[in-house]
Amino acid sequence: MPISDHTNFAISTLATPPSSTDGTSLVVASGHGALFPEAPFNVTVWPTAVQPTSSNAEIMRVTAKSTDTFTV
């Protein structure tokens, strides 16, 4: 398994969620991509205004990052 770079507590909100057609990229809030390490790395996503749980959160692998756009 490749070693992942990491950043503790990098957090953002989604500006654009994954599309329903391909679902392979998401866009974080403007300027927040810089808070995250270079790909590859993992992110955990969950709905707004709730605590993440095993039933509402998903771990995704980011394979590429371009500014604020992550490919998952």
N, C-alpha and C positions, 0 to 999 in steps of 0.2 A: 504494500500500500504506500502511495507517495506521501511524503511528509507535507503537512499543511502549515502555511504561515498562519498566525492568529493575532487577533487584537482583542484584548479583554474589554467587554462591555461596549463594543461598537453597536450603536442602535440607531434606527431610523424608522420612518414610516414609508409606506408605498405611495409614490406619486402616481404610478401606473401599475396595476396588478397584471399578472400573467394573462395573456389573451386566451379566449376560449378555443381558438383554432389551433394554435401550436403550443402555447403555454410554456415556452422555453426561455423567456426573458421577463424581467421585471425591472421597474425603474424606482429607485429610492428618491427621497426628497432632495431637491436641488442642493448640490454641494456636499451631500452626505456620503457619496461614494468614496471620497477621500478618507473617511473615517475607517474604512475597511481595508484589510490587507490585499495584496495582489493575489489573484486566483492561482491555485484552487484553495477554497476554504468552505466551511459549512455555515449556513444561516438557519435560524429557526423562525418560522413565520406563523402568525396566529391572528385572529380577528381583533380589531380595534376595541378598546374599552373592556376587555376581559383578561383575566389571567390565563397564561398558556397552560393547557393540560394535555394529557395524552390523547384526548378525544377531539381537540380543536386545533392542535399545533402540528406542524410538519417540519422536519429537518430536510433542508435542500442542500445540494452540493453546487456551489458556484464554480463553474469551469472557466469563465472568462468575465472580465470587468472592463467596461469602457465608460469612464467618467461615472455617471450615476446609473448606468444600465448593467445589470448582472445577467449573464446567461446561466441558466440552471439546468 
